[in-house]
Amino acid sequence: MSTHAPAPQAAQLVALPATLDDAVAALADVPAAVPVAGGTDLMAGVNAGLLRPAALVGLGRLAELRGWAYQDGHALLGACLTHSRMSRPDFAALIPALAAAARSAGPPQVRNAGTLGGNIISAAPSGDTLPVLAALEATLLIASPGGEGRQIPVSHLLAGRARLKPGELVAHVRVPLLHAPQTYLKATGRTGPSRAVASVAVVLDPLRREVRCAVGAVAPMPLRPLDAERWVASLVDWDGQRGLAPEALAAFGDYVGMACIPDPAPAKEGAEPAQLPRAVLHLRRTVAALARRGLGRALR
């Protein structure tokens, strides 16, 4: 008896389009086709026997999806940008929080292959770029059959409020260039590259006088503590030094932790008060600490 697992069946069709239009056409021709760029999540599923794609559409030849451009105060990021490319200093000067998330996205082999679009489509709760994109209020540019396209807020796709239609492909991610401090911090279960058990992105938007925060890994999608954002933004001296007292930073962290991991509903009369399990309470404290530190660094 062989000790090796049976090899997964090969896809029935592999297309290697040279243009974005060709890629969309290939997806439209075979509705069950799966687009693949880095393949870090797809191949993990295939090797584990969880996925059997009927067809693959490789995106490796689409140079237009591997870079970025400027558009009306925004950065237009190609969906095939790798985490390694986003980690470089020139990219970090544009979108610091996204660069920080990319640097923490795993070991070098994962960062070299994994892509921004793949992180979005996989939508794993621990996806490092997702809370940053949510805090930046990024928009997805979708390529559709027939040359038509549409835009979807990234938060709508992650929340399931919008879905890709057959033949559609995430082509670019439109991110506002805020020219202001941004931070991304995460906590893991062990040292070295690892999946986040909690992550927090904090961005400042001086033009709109907003503090935006998104918490990842503690729910199926990034969470925005909107009340906490509005409260702390009202305390910031946007025309001055922008610093906050340690007590205000601590209160913001607690506000974020409570918003994302609330207390249980009140117990029925006569019953013992419901309490959070110790592990969940620890997770809330972790979120609070990340939010406090993230905002503190952004306001320095």
Secondary structure, DSSP 8 states (H G I E B T S, - for coil): --SS-------SEEE--SSHHHHHHHHHHSTTEEEESS-HHHHHHHHTTS---SEEEE-TT-GGGSSEEEETTEEEEETT-BHHHHTSHHHHTT-HHHHHHHHTSSSHHHHHH-BHHHHHHH--TT-THHHHHHHHT-EEEEE-GGG-EEEEEHHHHHHTSS---TT-EEEEEEEE---S-EEEEEEESSSSS--EEEEEEEEEETTTTEEEEEEESSSSS-B--HHHHHHHHTTS-TTTT----HHHHHHHHHHHHHHHS-------TTS------HHHHHHHHHHHHHHHHHHHHHT-
